[in-house]
Amino acid sequence: MLQFTLNSERDPYDASLRKLLEAHVKYERMSAARSFSLHLLAIVSAVVWLGVVWPSLLPSQVRAVALALWAVLLLFAVCAGAEEWAWHRKVARYRSEHQAKQQEGAG
């Protein structure tokens, strides 16, 4: 993981840059969580599909657990997607604020 050392004496925009970087890290984490949950959802979906196509292949308890796990993963993927979207919006807002502060300082 990258680490940045911010010198507040040399960088008057330290607070806005810190907010931007922290928001970007959180956005990336939510993106990874969404992607991971969707991959797991695809794997569990294959198990559920196999249980529907060939009912004798899997015991009913395994099918029930797979279906419950599928529902939980779907809910997690939706929540992670919503969080990812919210952090994406914050990153865009913080980026524009940081650029505005840089332009004020340069002008």
Rosetta blueprint (number, residue, H / E / L):
1 M L
2 L L
3 Q L
4 F L
5 T L
6 L L
7 N L
8 S L
9 E L
10 R L
11 D L
12 P L
13 Y L
14 D H
15 A H
16 S H
17 L H
18 R H
19 K H
20 L H
21 L H
22 E H
23 A H
24 H H
25 V H
26 K H
27 Y H
28 E H
29 R H
30 M H
31 S H
32 A H
33 A H
34 R H
35 S H
36 F H
37 S H
38 L H
39 H H
40 L H
41 L H
42 A H
43 I H
44 V H
45 S H
46 A H
47 V H
48 V H
49 W H
50 L H
51 G H
52 V H
53 V H
54 W L
55 P L
56 S L
57 L L
58 L L
59 P L
60 S H
61 Q H
62 V H
63 R H
64 A H
65 V H
66 A H
67 L H
68 A H
69 L H
70 W H
71 A H
72 V H
73 L H
74 L H
75 L H
76 F H
77 A H
78 V H
79 C H
80 A H
81 G H
82 A H
83 E H
84 E H
85 W H
86 A H
87 W H
88 H H
89 R H
90 K H
91 V H
92 A H
93 R H
94 Y H
95 R H
96 S H
97 E H
98 H H
99 Q H
100 A H
101 K H
102 Q H
103 Q H
104 E H
105 G H
106 A H
107 G L
